[in-house]
Amino acid sequence: MDDDGPVQPEAMLGFIPIGTGCDFIKTVSIPKDINRAMDVICESFTRSIDVGRLEYMDHGGRCKTSYFHNVTSFGLGGEVVERVNRTTKAFGGFVSFIWATLISLFVYHKKRIRLRIDDTFEDTVATWNVAVANGQYHGGGMWVAPEAKIDDGLFHVTVIGDFSLVEVFRHLPKLYNGRLFELEKVRSLLGRRVEAFSDQQVLLDVDGEQPGTLPVTITVISSAIRLITPK
């Protein structure tokens, strides 16, 4: 990708699931087994998927541009990813992320974030985390956007609101079983452009990497990449 979109629109992207969380394959049904994933690539059946473009601040205070295919989040998610990436991953993705989440919950404090989505939503929210989702899962199995589609031209934005720490632990299983939106303090919003600002330091999680902080502007690019998927 560059500033004008895909560099080679005719290129096909094959996905080999060897990352820590491998959350994206739950949305697109790519096999986790490497040999089966290679078989999918050999069949070369493609579908066009959206990607997200984000402009953010790196840790040196410079404005940067990047892209993501699955989920960008900010808040607790950035803290968790930063912790995961500097500790052992020997026990696998789920254990790595749940352990980092539990530790981060005790040291993290909710942030006040000014959030703007298209021209339909603008508010300052007290939040644990905001997930801007193209795919449905992130963080080693957290089902943050059960209705997200990778080809609908929209972000599904999940705002986890002003819960107490006791409430967070009581409802933590809902983050994994798809029942998160039963809770009144969780919002689900749709949009093509998301802007977020804060007077506090708020870390980003971009597809499992921690490249910088708010402020951030995130824009969907529809049908940007031809992804090889199972038929």
C-alpha positions, 0 to 999 in steps of 0.5 A, a space after each residue: 500500500 502507498 498513499 494512493 492505495 494498493 501498489 499492485 492491484 493485481 497482486 494476490 496475498 497469501 496468508 500463512 498463520 504463524 503469528 502469536 495470536 493468529 486472530 485474523 484466520 478466525 474471520 476468514 477461515 484460513 486453516 491454522 495448520 501450515 500445510 493446509 494453509 499452503 494448500 489454500 494458497 495453491 488453489 489461488 481463490 481470491 476475494 477482495 478485502 478492505 484494509 485500514 489506513 492510519 495516521 498516528 504519532 510514533 514514540 519519537 513524536 513524528 507523524 507516521 502512516 501505516 496499514 492494517 488488515 484486522 484490528 487497530 485498538 487503543 487503550 488497554 489493548 496497546 498496553 497488553 500488546 506492548 507487554 506481550 511483545 517484551 515477554 515470552 510467547 512460549 505458551 502460545 497466543 491465548 496464554 500470552 495475551 490473557 496473562 498480559 491482559 490480567 497484569 495490565 488490568 491491575 496497572 492500567 487506568 481508564 483513559 478519557 478519549 475524544 472520539 469522532 466517527 464520520 459525521 455521526 458520532 462525537 463524544 469524550 468517553 471514559 474507556 478501557 479500550 476502543 477497537 476499530 475492527 475490520 476482522 472480528 477477533 484480536 488479542 488472542 481470541 477476544 471477540 470484539 466485533 462479532 458482526 464485522 465483515 472484511 469486505 463491507 467498506 465499514 469499520 465496526 467500532 467497539 467502545 468498552 466503557 466506564 467499568 469498575 475493575 470488579 465489573 471488568 473481571 466479572 464480565 471478562 468471559 463475555 469478551 471471548 464468547 461474543 456476549 460483550 454487547 449485552 452490557 450497557 457500557 459497551 457501544 457498537 458503532 459503524 463508520 468509515 473514518 475514525 479520529 481519536 485524541 487524548 490529553 493522556 498517553 494512549 498506546 496503539 495496538 495495530 494488528 498485534 504491534 505497538 507502533 505509537 500513540 494517539 492522536 490517530 486518524 483511521 480510514 477504511 480503504 474498500 476492496 484494497 487487497 486480493 486475499 487468497 482464502 478457502 473457496 
